């Protein structure tokens, strides 16, 4: 199957081709026709499964038939849990809008930056991608109105609710018109997701892809782990970066403190690195991502929360300096590499305290990872 079989218009097909999409992912095959038919959607799918294009393309196709509304009365709303994901989703919409005759304006709004520029930028916006708290701030300032919203998307709803946005999402739902199309995406179908599904969705089409990437996707990621003592983790990380000649590597840690400390040590040893976590200002986060994506930064050290929305084509290496608590987060982390058919390598550093947890991660993932010894590695001068 290819994208032309969905009945998408020529400008959208041109944009799809320009961005290098060759054939739809499984979730796109199911979501695009269902959304075009006007159905509500419950999509159970992980980050990296291709769901953003799965809802962006049919929504943009629908906009070709939609009449403009009054200024600041947006017609589509996408709610997301983090700033980085807001920017990523908006970028997808903007890329696919490139050849539309009457350009559809998509804007991302989020906290952590001044609200005034966002208030001004909202003029003429058709599709708004927002984090819940900043959206409510804008509504209170009368900078945006939701009474004309025809399509609502809740993306990564499980993360949104886990991060404490339930009350804010509830307030937003009360401001929306009752007649609208609802698209709900989540990695899991937990009780809180079931509750919001019952409230939001009308006879939804239920679409489910595996909670982990497909076997094909997992197989494109070469996974390896190294046993290492806590005292040797830092030097061994630097050994890997230098020995493997890693020019671009995303390193995951368990806390903001660990991220900042590791960045200091890497820079001190001549490895240019920056941290990406929730305590950083939006400007600092945006600059770190920009430098990393453009190849100006060798190592980006991130926490799990900040990693939401990191989407880098052809990222060659991911390193788990600290293991995540959740096996799902492990899959999400390593899925930053090996994307869109490309190969990648995921490396985990396993201390004696991590051994049992790493076995659980492998069992949940359904794949055994080769574990190597590091004790014999000569790290003199590292």
N, C-alpha and C positions, 0 to 999 in steps of 0.2 A: 504494500500500500504506500502511496505517496500523498502529499498534502493536497494535490489538485483534486483528489477524489472526495474531499469534504465539501466541495462547492464554494470554496473561498474565492474572493474576488482577485482579479489580476494584480492590483497594487499590493495586496497582502502576500500573494505568492511570490511576487518580485522581491519583497522584503525578506521572506523566508529564505529564498535562494541566495540573496546577498549576504545573509548571515551564516551561510554554510550548512543549514539544516538539510539533510538528505532524505530522511524518512522519519515518520512520527514514532515516538516512543509509545509503549503500550497504553499508558494513561492518557496520552493525547488522542490515540485512536478512539478511546471511549468517551472522553469528556467533550471533545470538539463537536461531534454531531449532537450529543445530548443537550449541550448548552445552546447550540443553534436552534434546536427544537423547542427551547423555552423551558426545559425541565429544571427543577432544583437538583442540586448535586450534593451527595455525601461522598467525598473522596478520601479514602484511607491510603495515604502515600507518604513516603519519607521525603525529606529534602534531597534534591538531586535527581528526582525521578522524572523531571520534565513537566511538572504540573503547572508551572507559571505560564509557559507557552500554551499549555492545554486550556487555560481559561482566558488568557490575554487575546489570543487569536479570534475566538468566536465573539468575545465582547467587542473587539474592534470592528468585526464584520457587522455586528448589530448596530454599531454607531453610524454606519453608512445609511441606515434607514431611519435613524432617530432625529427628530427635530430639535434644534437648539432650545435651551431654556433661558430663563433670566440669568444675568450675571451672578456668580457666586452660588448658584443652585446646581451643585454637581449632580451628574446623572449616574455615576458609578462610584462605589466606595470599596476599597480594599483595605481591610484591617490586618495589621501584622504586628508581631511582638517586639521587634527591635528596629533600631535606626538603620543598620546595615541592610536588613532584609527590605525595608521600605525603599531604599535607594536602588537595590537590585531589581525589585519588581517594577519600579517606575522605569528603569532603564530598558527592561524587556518591552514594556508597552511603547516606549518612545522609539525603540528600534524597529518594531513592527509597523509603526505609524508613518514611517519615513516617506512612503510614496502615496499616501492617501491624499486625494485632491484637496479636500478641506481638512487640514491637519487637526487631529484630535489632541488636545492638550492634556498631558498627564503630569501631575505634580506629586512629589513625596514631601510629607511634613512629619516632623518628629521633634521630641524634646531635646534639651541639651544645647540648643542654639537659640539666638534671639528670635522672638515670635514675629517681630515687625516685618522683616523681609518676606516671611512666609505669608503674612496677611496681605501684603501687596501682590505677591506672586499668584495668589488664588484667583485673581481676576481672569475670567475666561477659561477656567479649568473645567474640563469635562470629567476626567477620571482622577480621583483623589486616592492616593496610597498613604495611609496614616497609621501611626501608633495611637492607641486609644486616648492616653492622657493629653497629648498635644491636640488631638482633634477636639476634645471637650473644651480645651482652652480657646481654640479658634471659634467654636460655636458660641461660647460665652461672650466673646468679643464681637459677635455678629459678622465675622469675616467669612463664614461659610454657612450654608443652609442645606439640610438633608431631606427636605420635603419632596424633592424631585428625583431622589435616588431610585433607579429602576433595577439596578443589579448590585447586590451586596456580596462581597467575598470575605470570608474569614479564613486567612491563610495561616497554617501552623497553629490552629486553634488550641491544641493541647498545650503547646508551649505558652501561648498567651494566657491561658487559664492557670497554668502552673506558676507563672510569674506574677500572679495576683491581679490580673486585669478583669476578673469576672464582674466585679461591681461596675467598672467603667464600661465594659461591653454591654452590660444590661441597660445602663443609662442611654447608650447610643441606640440600641435596638428600639427603645421607646420613642425615639425621635424620628424613626424611619416610617415611610408610608407603608400601610399593611400590604398593598399590592406591589410585589417586586419579585425578582428572581433571586434566589439565595444559593450561594455556592460555598460549601463548608469543607475545608481540607484539614486533615489531622493525620499524624503518624499512628495514632492509636484510637481505639473506640472505648475509652474509659467512661466511667459513670457520668462525669461532668460533661463529656462530649455528647453522650446519649441524651442528657437533659437539655442541652442547647439545641440538639437536633430536633427533639420533640417540639421545641418552641419555635424554631426558625423555619424548618423545612416542610414542604407540602408534597407528599408522594414523591420523595426524591429518587433519582436514579443512583443506586449505590455502586461505587466503583472502588475496587480494592486492588492495589498492587502490593507485592511482598513488603513486609516491614523492613527487611534488609534489601540492599540492591539485588538485582537479578544475578543468577549464577554467572552469567556472562560478564556483568559489571564487576563482581567480586574477583573473578578470574583475571581481569585486566590489572588488578592491583597485586603486586608482589609483596607479600607480607613476611616480615621476619622480626624476631625479637631477640634481645641480648640480655642475658643475666648479668647484672652489675650491682655492686654494692652502692649504698647511698653515698658514700664518700667519693666514689669514682664516677658518679653520674655526670657531673659537670665536665671533667676532663675527657670522659669517653664521648660525650656529645660533641665536644670540639674536635676530637679525633675523627669522628664520623664525618663532620662537615668538611674537614680538610682532606681526609683520606679518600672520600668518595667525590671530592670536588663538587660539592653541592652549591650551585650558583643561586638557587631559589628554593627555600625550604620553609614550610609552615610547621611551627613547633607548638604543641599543645601542653599546657600546664594546668594545675588544679586550682590556682588562686591568683588574684591580682598581685599579691605580694611575691609569689614565686615568679610571676611574669616579669615584674620590675627587677627583681634580683638577678634573674637569668640574663636579662638584657644588659645590665651593668657588666656582668662577667664576660659576656660575649664581646661587647664593645672593647672592654679592657684587653682582650686577647686578639684584637684586630679583625673581629667578625662583625660587620655592621648589622645591627639588629634594632628593632623597635617593638614596643609592646602594644597590644590591642586588647583592651578590657573596659569594663563598664565604668571605671573610675576616671578614664581619660575623657577629655573634652571632645565634643563632636569634631571640632577642627583637627585635633590631634589624631583621632581615629581615621578620619577621611584622608589626611595626609599620609599616614602610615600605609593604608591600603593602596593609595595612589602610587606611592614609591615602590611598594612591593609588586604590584601588578605590572608596572612599567619596567621592572628589572633593575631599579636603582637601589633596591634594598635586598640584601642577601637572605636575611632571616626575619620572619615575622613571628613573634611569640604571643599566643592568644589563649584566652580562656574559652570555655565552651559557650558561654552566653554571647561573647563577642563574635564567635565564629559563625553565628547565624547570619546568612547573607553573604558569606565569602564564597564567591564563585569565580574561579580563575581557570581559564582554559589552559590545558597542557601543564598543569603544576606537576613537577616531577617527583617531589618528595614531601611526605608528611611524617613527622616524628612525634610520638607520644612520649614526652619527657616524663610526665606523670600520667598514670592511667586514669580514665574517667570513672566515675562511680557506676554509671549505667552502661550495660552492653550496647544499648541503642545509641548512646552518645559515641561509643567507640566506632560503630559502623558509620555514624555521621561524620566523625573526624576523618577516617581513612577515605571516605567518599569524596573528600576535597580533591583527591588525586584520582587518576584513572577515569576521568569524565569524558563524555561525548566520544567514546570509542578509543580514547588514548590510553596508553599504559602509564603506570605510576608505581611508586614504591612507598610502602608504609612501614615504619620502623618503630618498635616499642622497646623502651628500656624497663626491664623487670627487676626490681629489687626482691630480696627474699620475702619481704612482707607482701609483695604483689602476686606471688606465685599462685595462691589459691584463687584469687579474684580473676587472674588472667585465664585460668582454666574454665571458670564460669563464663567469661566473655567468649571464649572459643566454642564452648558448648552451645550457647545461645545463638552464635553466629552460624553454627553448623559447619565450621571449617577449622582445621588444625593448622596452627602457625608454627613454622620452624623456629626453635629456640636455640640460640648459639651461646657459647661461653665467651666472656670477654676478659677473663682473668689473665690470659696469656698475652693480651695485646700490649705491646710496648708503647706507652704514652709519654715517654721521656721528651721533654721540651714542649709538650702540648699545653 
